[in-house]
């Protein structure tokens, strides 16, 4: 019998010189482009904003994502996706 790997559910972010971000505890990447990345994490929704953002490594089986580019901001929304007027996505696409 093959031994199954347990997924590490701890959420961790490592930032190097505002240009390389390594994240664990990622459930899914919902949206990404060169200026923003929206990810569902073990600790809530996460919005990364910056310039020239590129996903270099994406392994959702292990919950790990690596991003290169200039990071300008990082924002959490613990409520998840909301349909209210001032929801996370409505603020993002204003």
C-alpha positions as CSV (number, residue, x, y, z in Angstrom):
1,X,0.0,0.0,0.0
2,X,1.3,3.4,-0.9
3,X,1.6,5.8,2.0
4,X,-0.5,8.9,1.5
5,X,1.0,12.3,2.1
6,X,-0.8,14.5,4.6
7,X,-1.4,18.0,3.4
8,X,0.2,20.7,5.6
9,X,-2.7,22.9,6.6
10,X,-0.6,25.6,8.2
11,X,-0.7,29.0,6.4
12,X,2.6,30.6,6.0
13,X,4.0,33.5,3.9
14,X,7.6,34.1,3.3
15,X,8.6,37.3,1.5
16,X,12.0,38.0,0.1
17,X,12.9,41.6,-0.8
18,X,9.3,42.3,-1.8
19,X,10.0,40.3,-5.0
20,X,9.6,36.6,-4.2
21,X,6.6,35.3,-2.1
22,X,6.3,31.7,-1.0
23,X,2.9,30.7,0.5
24,X,1.6,27.5,2.1
25,X,-1.9,26.6,3.2
26,X,-3.3,27.7,-0.1
27,X,-6.6,25.9,-1.0
28,X,-7.1,27.5,-4.5
29,X,-6.0,30.3,-6.7
30,X,-9.2,32.0,-7.8
31,X,-7.8,34.7,-10.1
32,X,-4.5,36.0,-11.2
33,X,-2.9,38.5,-13.5
34,X,0.2,40.7,-13.5
35,X,-1.3,43.1,-11.0
36,X,-3.2,40.9,-8.6
37,X,-3.7,37.4,-7.3
38,X,-6.7,36.2,-5.3
39,X,-6.2,33.0,-3.3
40,X,-8.4,31.0,-0.9
41,X,-6.2,30.1,2.1
42,X,-6.7,28.2,5.3
43,X,-7.0,31.6,7.0
44,X,-9.4,33.3,4.6
45,X,-9.3,35.0,1.2
46,X,-6.0,36.7,0.3
47,X,-5.4,39.4,-2.2
48,X,-1.9,40.2,-3.4
49,X,-1.4,43.4,-5.3
50,X,1.7,44.4,-7.2
51,X,3.3,44.7,-10.6
52,X,4.8,42.0,-12.9
53,X,3.3,39.2,-10.7
54,X,3.9,35.7,-12.0
55,X,3.1,32.4,-10.5
56,X,6.3,30.4,-10.7
57,X,5.2,27.3,-8.7
58,X,1.7,26.1,-8.1
59,X,1.1,22.9,-6.2
60,X,-2.4,22.9,-4.8
61,X,-2.1,19.2,-3.7
62,X,0.5,20.4,-1.2
63,X,-1.1,23.9,-0.8
64,X,2.0,25.7,-2.0
65,X,2.4,28.7,-4.3
66,X,5.4,30.8,-5.3
67,X,5.0,34.2,-6.8
68,X,7.6,36.5,-8.4
69,X,7.2,40.2,-8.9
70,X,7.0,43.5,-7.0
71,X,4.6,43.1,-4.1
72,X,2.7,46.3,-3.1
73,X,0.1,45.0,-0.7
74,X,-1.3,42.0,1.0
75,X,-4.9,41.9,2.3
76,X,-7.0,39.2,4.0
77,X,-10.7,38.9,4.1
78,X,-11.8,36.2,6.6
79,X,-15.5,36.4,5.5
80,X,-14.8,34.7,2.2
81,X,-16.7,35.6,-0.9
82,X,-19.6,37.9,-0.1
83,X,-22.4,39.2,-2.3
84,X,-22.8,42.5,-0.4
85,X,-22.2,45.8,-2.0
86,X,-18.8,46.3,-0.3
87,X,-17.7,42.7,-0.9
88,X,-14.1,41.7,-1.4
89,X,-14.5,41.3,-5.2
90,X,-16.6,44.5,-5.6
91,X,-13.8,46.5,-3.9
92,X,-11.2,44.7,-6.1
93,X,-12.9,45.5,-9.4
94,X,-13.8,49.2,-8.7
